[in-house]
Amino acid sequence: MTMDYQKIVSAIETKRRFGTLPGVVVSGQLLAAVGNPQEGLAFVHIAGTNGKGSTAAFLRSVLKEAGIRAGLFTSPHLIDFAERIQVDGRKIPKEDVVRLGARALAAGRGLEPTMFDLCLAMALLHFKEQGCQLAVLETGLGGRLDATNAVGTPLVGVITRIGYDHMAVLGNTLEEIAAEKAGILKRGMRAVIGSQAPKVKEALEGRCRELSIPCQTVDASRIAPMAGGFSYPGEGFYQLKMLGSYQRENALAAILCARELMELGYPIAEEVLRRGIAGASWDGRMELICESPFLLIDGAHNEDGALALTESLKELYPGEKFHFIMGVLAEKDYKKMARLIAPLAKKVTAVTPESERALQGKELSEYIRSLGVKTEQKDCIEEALAPFLFHAPEKEAYGSGERTALFGSLYFVGEARRLFVERERNQ
């Protein structure tokens, strides 16, 4: 089974990243070819630049607490392909990946589906077979032309914070990017708009009015940070396990979405809602991997992500400087990211992620050094993390008590997490 699983996953992962036709078109054709599994399923659709996965994780936790059988479709995965497709918090079994993957690949012959198109078809087939009462779908890129937009009209659409990312595809201004994300909005649904820049908020709320969509908006200025969580007018106090100041916004977006679902008849009791938010976790986002030596990992892979990371670190550890380990893709605005972390950096270790699209560590190191920050370059992530992974004399190389934060591409963060998971498994 392991060999069959790896073969199917490899066949899916080697498909092209972008197709010749928009994902919404190709996925519509592929879903029809596998029997339209989306029909009869109810959906929450989540778009945005940052916070989609965390918002989905909060909502998944609430739905599980409420006993509502829910599917979750997210991307990318950190360690294992099966993370992308979950039901009630459990990854799709490998035998189902093999069976449904083969079915999707066969149905896709002649359609030229991307990896994402195939994953979506597999997810919807799995959710249908598992009798899901609700499915939470995270867009891959944008919204209007995204493959997930082929499923029809969701019950609720959530648009998390919008920033500058994938500009070659989505547009050069926040308003242009927002217009693409707003493509998930349709008549007959409800909407939750996460905390946004004023012009983006205005554009999204305007689109909701045009479509006569009831809309709830997160107002970050009214969120009051408190020990162990936050409070919000009309909502009271919510406890959080997830670190990061930005998680308060994501939690609130999930809370407002859950309240919309409650109005639609889903049985989510008040105490269940609070337990679900308090118990939510999301791997690779402000995740404390080890305390001594201190290592935190975060999937801050663009400018807004780097800003959220720095703001969170300043709040959690005021006045401290950090050792950063950074690995990003060449398509990202790494210079803006570097300038954001520079004021908090004691030192930066630049690493080349294992990707054809990777920014070379040497180029990253040279730019950060030009900002007046001490840097070093490592050839691979294993070398960068050796002081944390092995009980050797160099374990103290980063200094006792020094805090290290690893961030960048989600695949880079996932590779770091995989190394620690394997270490725990082998101990």
C-alpha positions as CSV (number, residue, x, y, z in Angstrom):
1,M,0.0,0.0,0.0
2,T,2.8,2.4,0.8
3,M,4.3,1.9,-2.6
4,D,0.9,2.4,-4.3
5,Y,0.3,5.5,-2.2
6,Q,3.6,7.0,-3.1
7,K,3.1,6.2,-6.8
8,I,-0.3,7.9,-6.8
9,V,0.8,11.0,-4.9
10,S,3.8,11.3,-7.2
11,A,1.6,11.1,-10.2
12,I,-0.6,13.9,-8.8
13,E,2.2,16.1,-7.5
14,T,4.0,16.1,-10.9
15,K,1.0,17.6,-12.7
16,R,1.5,21.1,-13.9
17,R,1.0,23.9,-11.3
18,F,-1.1,26.1,-13.7
19,G,-3.3,24.9,-16.5
20,T,-4.1,26.3,-19.9
21,L,-7.7,27.0,-18.8
22,P,-8.8,28.5,-15.5
23,G,-9.2,26.1,-12.6
24,V,-12.9,26.8,-12.2
25,V,-13.4,25.6,-15.8
26,V,-11.2,22.5,-15.6
27,S,-12.4,21.5,-12.2
28,G,-16.0,21.9,-13.4
29,Q,-15.3,19.4,-16.2
30,L,-13.4,17.0,-13.9
31,L,-16.1,17.0,-11.3
32,A,-18.7,16.2,-14.0
33,A,-16.4,13.4,-15.1
34,V,-16.4,11.8,-11.6
35,G,-20.1,12.2,-11.1
36,N,-20.4,15.7,-9.6
37,P,-19.8,14.7,-5.9
38,Q,-20.3,18.3,-4.9
39,E,-24.0,18.1,-5.5
40,G,-26.0,17.7,-2.3
41,L,-23.0,18.9,-0.2
42,A,-23.1,22.1,1.8
43,F,-20.0,24.3,1.9
44,V,-18.2,27.1,3.7
45,H,-15.8,28.7,1.2
46,I,-12.7,30.6,2.5
47,A,-10.6,33.0,0.4
48,G,-8.0,35.6,1.3
49,T,-4.2,36.2,1.2
50,N,-3.3,35.2,4.7
51,G,-5.2,33.4,7.5
52,K,-7.3,31.0,5.3
53,G,-5.9,27.9,6.9
54,S,-6.0,29.1,10.5
55,T,-9.6,30.3,10.0
56,A,-10.5,26.9,8.6
57,A,-8.8,25.2,11.5
58,F,-10.8,27.2,14.0
59,L,-14.0,26.4,12.2
60,R,-13.1,22.7,11.9
61,S,-12.5,22.6,15.7
62,V,-15.9,24.2,16.4
63,L,-17.8,21.8,14.0
64,K,-16.1,18.8,15.6
65,E,-17.0,19.9,19.1
66,A,-20.6,20.4,17.8
67,G,-20.7,16.8,16.5
68,I,-21.2,18.1,12.9
69,R,-19.5,15.7,10.5
70,A,-17.3,18.1,8.4
71,G,-14.8,17.8,5.7
72,L,-11.8,20.1,5.3
73,F,-9.9,20.8,2.1
74,T,-6.7,22.9,2.5
75,S,-3.4,23.4,0.8
76,P,-0.5,23.1,0.7
77,H,0.4,20.2,3.0
78,L,3.3,20.5,5.4
79,I,4.5,16.9,5.7
80,D,2.0,14.4,4.2
81,F,-0.2,14.8,1.1
82,A,-3.2,13.4,3.1
83,E,-3.2,16.5,5.3
84,R,-5.0,18.3,2.4
85,I,-8.2,16.2,2.8
86,Q,-9.7,15.6,6.3
87,V,-13.0,14.5,7.8
88,D,-13.6,15.3,11.5
89,G,-9.9,16.2,11.9
90,R,-8.7,12.9,10.5
91,K,-6.6,12.7,7.4
92,I,-7.9,10.7,4.4
93,P,-6.7,7.1,4.7
94,K,-3.9,6.1,2.3
95,E,-6.0,3.4,0.7
96,D,-8.6,6.1,-0.2
97,V,-5.9,8.3,-1.6
98,V,-4.9,5.4,-3.9
99,R,-8.4,4.6,-4.9
100,L,-9.8,8.1,-5.4
101,G,-6.5,9.4,-6.8
102,A,-6.6,6.7,-9.5
103,R,-10.2,7.6,-10.3
104,A,-9.5,11.3,-10.6
105,L,-6.4,10.7,-12.7
106,A,-8.4,8.4,-15.1
107,A,-11.2,10.9,-15.3
108,G,-8.8,13.7,-16.0
109,R,-7.3,12.2,-19.2
110,G,-7.7,14.8,-22.0
111,L,-8.7,17.6,-19.6
112,E,-5.2,18.5,-18.4
113,P,-6.1,19.1,-14.8
114,T,-3.6,20.6,-12.4
115,M,-2.6,19.0,-9.1
116,F,-5.0,21.2,-7.3
117,D,-7.9,20.2,-9.6
118,L,-7.2,16.6,-8.9
119,C,-7.0,17.1,-5.1
120,L,-10.3,19.0,-5.1
121,A,-12.1,16.1,-7.0
122,M,-10.6,13.6,-4.5
123,A,-11.7,15.7,-1.6
124,L,-15.3,16.0,-2.7
125,L,-15.5,12.3,-3.5
126,H,-14.2,11.5,-0.1
127,F,-16.6,14.0,1.7
128,K,-19.5,12.5,-0.2
129,E,-18.6,8.9,0.7
130,Q,-18.1,9.9,4.3
131,G,-21.5,11.5,4.6
132,C,-20.2,14.9,5.5
133,Q,-22.9,17.4,6.6
134,L,-20.7,20.3,5.7
135,A,-17.4,20.9,3.9
136,V,-14.9,23.7,4.5
137,L,-13.0,24.6,1.3
138,E,-10.0,26.8,1.2
139,T,-9.2,28.4,-2.2
140,G,-5.9,27.8,-3.8
141,L,-5.3,31.0,-5.6
142,G,-7.6,34.0,-5.9
143,G,-11.3,33.1,-5.9
144,R,-13.1,34.1,-9.1
145,L,-11.2,31.6,-11.3
146,D,-10.1,29.2,-8.6
147,A,-10.9,25.5,-8.9
148,T,-13.0,25.6,-5.7
149,N,-15.4,28.1,-7.3
150,A,-16.7,25.2,-9.4
151,V,-18.7,23.8,-6.5
152,G,-21.5,26.3,-6.7
153,T,-23.0,28.5,-4.1
154,P,-21.8,28.0,-0.5
155,L,-23.8,28.6,2.6
156,V,-21.1,31.1,3.8
157,G,-18.1,32.7,2.2
158,V,-15.3,34.0,4.4
159,I,-12.7,36.4,3.0
160,T,-9.7,36.7,5.3
161,R,-7.1,39.6,5.3
162,I,-6.1,40.5,1.7
163,G,-2.5,41.6,1.0
164,Y,0.0,41.6,-1.9
165,D,0.7,38.1,-3.2
166,H,0.5,36.3,-6.5
167,M,0.4,39.8,-8.1
168,A,1.3,38.4,-11.6
169,V,-1.9,36.5,-11.6
170,L,-4.3,38.5,-9.3
171,G,-3.3,42.1,-10.0
172,N,-1.0,44.9,-8.8
173,T,-3.3,46.7,-6.4
174,L,-5.1,45.6,-3.3
175,E,-8.4,46.5,-5.0
176,E,-7.6,44.3,-8.0
177,I,-6.6,41.4,-5.8
178,A,-9.8,41.9,-3.7
179,A,-11.9,41.8,-6.8
180,E,-10.5,38.4,-7.6
181,K,-11.0,37.1,-4.1
182,A,-14.6,38.5,-4.1
183,G,-15.3,36.1,-7.0
184,I,-16.4,33.6,-4.4
185,L,-19.4,35.8,-3.5
186,K,-22.7,34.8,-5.0
187,R,-26.4,35.6,-4.6
188,G,-28.1,33.4,-2.0
189,M,-25.2,33.0,0.4
190,R,-23.9,34.8,3.5
191,A,-20.5,36.5,3.9
192,V,-17.9,37.2,6.6
193,I,-15.3,39.7,5.8
194,G,-12.1,39.6,7.8
195,S,-10.1,42.6,9.0
196,Q,-9.1,44.6,5.8
197,A,-7.5,47.8,4.7
198,P,-10.2,50.5,4.3
199,K,-10.4,50.5,0.5
200,V,-10.6,46.7,0.5
201,K,-13.3,46.6,3.2
202,E,-15.3,49.1,1.2
203,A,-14.9,47.2,-2.1
204,L,-15.9,43.8,-0.5
205,E,-18.9,45.2,1.4
206,G,-20.0,47.0,-1.8
207,R,-19.9,43.8,-3.7
208,C,-22.0,42.1,-1.0
209,R,-24.6,44.9,-1.3
210,E,-24.7,44.5,-5.1
211,L,-25.5,40.8,-4.6
212,S,-27.8,41.3,-1.7
213,I,-25.6,39.2,0.5
214,P,-25.9,39.6,4.3
215,C,-22.4,40.5,5.5
216,Q,-20.6,40.4,8.9
217,T,-17.3,42.2,9.2
218,V,-14.4,41.8,11.6
219,D,-13.3,45.1,13.1
220,A,-9.7,44.5,14.4
221,S,-9.7,47.8,16.2
222,R,-12.4,46.4,18.6
223,I,-10.5,43.2,19.5
224,A,-9.1,43.5,23.0
225,P,-6.1,41.3,23.7
226,M,-6.3,39.5,27.0
227,A,-4.2,37.0,28.9
228,G,-4.8,33.6,27.1
229,G,-7.1,35.0,24.5
230,F,-9.2,38.1,23.6
231,S,-12.6,39.8,24.0
232,Y,-14.8,41.4,21.4
233,P,-17.9,43.6,21.9
234,G,-21.0,41.4,22.0
235,E,-19.0,38.2,22.1
236,G,-17.2,38.3,25.5
237,F,-14.0,36.5,26.2
238,Y,-12.5,33.7,24.0
239,Q,-9.6,31.6,25.1
240,L,-7.0,30.7,22.5
241,K,-4.3,28.0,22.3
242,M,-2.8,29.2,19.0
243,L,0.0,31.8,19.3
244,G,0.2,34.9,17.2
245,S,-1.6,38.2,17.4
246,Y,-3.2,37.7,14.0
247,Q,-4.9,34.5,15.2
248,R,-7.4,36.7,17.1
249,E,-8.7,38.1,13.8
250,N,-8.8,34.6,12.3
251,A,-10.6,33.2,15.3
252,L,-13.2,36.0,15.1
253,A,-13.8,35.4,11.4
254,A,-14.5,31.7,12.3
255,I,-16.8,32.7,15.2
256,L,-18.8,35.0,12.9
257,C,-19.0,32.2,10.3
258,A,-20.2,29.8,13.0
259,R,-22.9,32.2,14.1
260,E,-24.1,32.4,10.5
261,L,-24.3,28.6,10.4
262,M,-26.2,28.7,13.7
263,E,-28.8,30.9,12.1
264,L,-29.0,28.5,9.2
265,G,-29.9,25.7,11.6
266,Y,-26.6,24.0,12.5
267,P,-26.6,22.9,16.1
268,I,-23.7,24.9,17.5
269,A,-24.3,25.7,21.2
270,E,-22.6,28.7,22.8
271,E,-20.3,26.6,25.1
272,V,-19.4,24.4,22.1
273,L,-18.4,27.4,20.1
274,R,-16.1,28.6,22.9
275,R,-14.5,25.1,23.4
276,G,-13.9,24.7,19.7
277,I,-12.1,28.1,19.4
278,A,-10.1,27.3,22.6
279,G,-9.0,23.9,21.4
280,A,-8.1,24.8,17.8
281,S,-4.5,24.2,16.5
282,W,-2.9,24.6,13.1
283,D,0.5,23.1,12.5
284,G,3.3,25.4,11.2
285,R,1.7,28.6,12.3
286,M,3.5,30.3,15.2
287,E,4.2,26.7,16.4
288,L,6.6,26.3,19.3
289,I,8.6,23.2,18.3
290,C,11.0,23.1,21.2
291,E,11.7,25.3,24.2
292,S,15.3,24.5,25.0
293,P,16.9,25.5,22.7
294,F,13.9,27.7,21.7
295,L,12.6,27.2,18.2
296,L,9.3,28.5,16.7
297,I,8.2,27.9,13.2
298,D,5.8,30.0,11.1
299,G,4.5,29.9,7.6
300,A,5.0,33.6,6.9
301,H,5.6,33.4,3.2
302,N,4.8,36.9,2.0
303,E,5.0,40.5,3.1
304,D,1.8,40.4,5.2
305,G,2.9,37.2,6.8
306,A,6.2,38.6,7.8
307,L,4.5,41.7,9.3
308,A,2.2,39.4,11.3
309,L,5.1,37.4,12.5
310,T,7.1,40.4,13.7
311,E,4.1,42.0,15.4
312,S,3.4,38.7,17.2
313,L,7.0,38.3,18.3
314,K,7.0,41.8,19.6
315,E,3.9,41.2,21.6
316,L,5.0,37.8,23.0
317,Y,8.6,38.7,23.7
318,P,8.8,42.5,24.1
319,G,12.3,44.1,23.6
320,E,13.9,40.8,22.5
321,K,16.1,40.2,19.4
322,F,15.8,36.9,17.5
323,H,17.8,34.5,15.4
324,F,15.8,34.0,12.2
325,I,16.1,31.1,9.8
326,M,14.6,32.1,6.5
327,G,13.8,30.2,3.3
328,V,11.5,31.7,0.6
329,L,10.5,31.3,-3.0
330,A,12.0,33.6,-5.6
331,E,8.6,34.9,-6.7
332,K,8.0,36.5,-3.3
333,D,9.0,40.0,-2.4
334,Y,11.8,38.8,-0.1
335,K,13.3,42.3,0.2
336,K,10.2,43.6,1.9
337,M,10.1,40.6,4.1
338,A,13.7,41.0,5.1
339,R,13.3,44.7,5.9
340,L,10.4,43.8,8.2
341,I,12.4,41.3,10.3
342,A,15.7,43.2,10.2
343,P,14.8,45.5,13.3
344,L,14.2,42.3,15.4
345,A,17.1,40.3,14.1
346,K,20.2,39.5,16.0
347,K,21.2,37.2,13.1
348,V,19.6,35.6,10.1
349,T,20.5,32.2,8.6
350,A,19.5,32.1,4.9
351,V,18.6,28.7,3.5
352,T,17.7,27.6,-0.1
353,P,14.4,25.7,0.1
354,E,14.2,22.4,-1.8
355,S,12.1,23.8,-4.7
356,E,12.7,24.7,-8.3
357,R,11.2,28.1,-7.5
358,A,13.5,28.7,-4.5
359,L,15.4,31.9,-3.9
360,Q,19.0,31.0,-3.5
361,G,20.2,31.4,0.1
362,K,23.3,33.3,-1.1
363,E,21.2,36.0,-2.7
364,L,19.0,36.3,0.4
365,S,22.0,36.4,2.7
366,E,23.7,39.1,0.6
367,Y,20.6,41.3,0.7
368,I,20.0,40.9,4.5
369,R,23.7,41.7,5.1
370,S,23.2,45.0,3.1
371,L,20.7,45.9,5.8
372,G,23.3,45.8,8.5
373,V,22.2,42.4,9.9
374,K,24.7,39.6,10.7
375,T,23.9,36.7,8.4
376,E,25.1,33.2,7.5
377,Q,24.2,30.8,4.8
378,K,23.4,27.1,5.0
379,D,23.1,24.8,2.1
380,C,20.1,22.9,3.4
381,I,17.6,23.0,6.2
382,E,19.1,20.0,7.9
383,E,22.3,21.9,8.4
384,A,20.5,25.0,9.6
385,L,18.6,22.9,12.2
386,A,21.4,20.7,13.3
387,P,21.8,22.5,16.7
388,F,18.2,21.7,17.5
389,L,18.0,18.2,16.1
390,F,21.2,16.6,17.5
391,H,22.6,16.4,21.0
392,A,26.0,17.5,20.0
393,P,28.4,20.2,21.3
394,E,27.1,22.6,18.5
395,K,23.7,22.4,20.2
396,E,24.6,25.6,22.1
397,A,25.8,27.3,18.9
398,Y,22.9,29.7,18.9
399,G,23.4,30.7,22.5
400,S,21.6,29.5,25.6
401,G,18.4,31.4,26.0
402,E,18.4,32.7,22.4
403,R,15.1,32.5,20.6
404,T,15.1,31.2,17.0
405,A,12.2,31.7,14.6
406,L,12.1,29.8,11.3
407,F,9.8,31.1,8.6
408,G,9.2,31.3,4.9
409,S,7.7,29.0,2.3
410,L,5.1,26.6,3.7
411,Y,7.0,23.8,2.1
412,F,10.2,25.0,3.8
413,V,8.3,25.2,7.2
414,G,6.8,21.7,6.5
415,E,10.2,20.3,5.8
416,A,11.4,21.7,9.2
417,R,8.5,20.2,11.0
418,R,9.0,16.8,9.2
419,L,12.5,16.6,10.6
420,F,11.3,17.0,14.2
421,V,8.4,14.6,13.7
422,E,10.9,12.0,12.4
423,R,13.3,12.7,15.3
424,E,10.5,12.1,17.8
425,R,9.4,8.9,16.0
426,N,13.0,7.5,16.1
427,Q,13.7,8.3,19.7
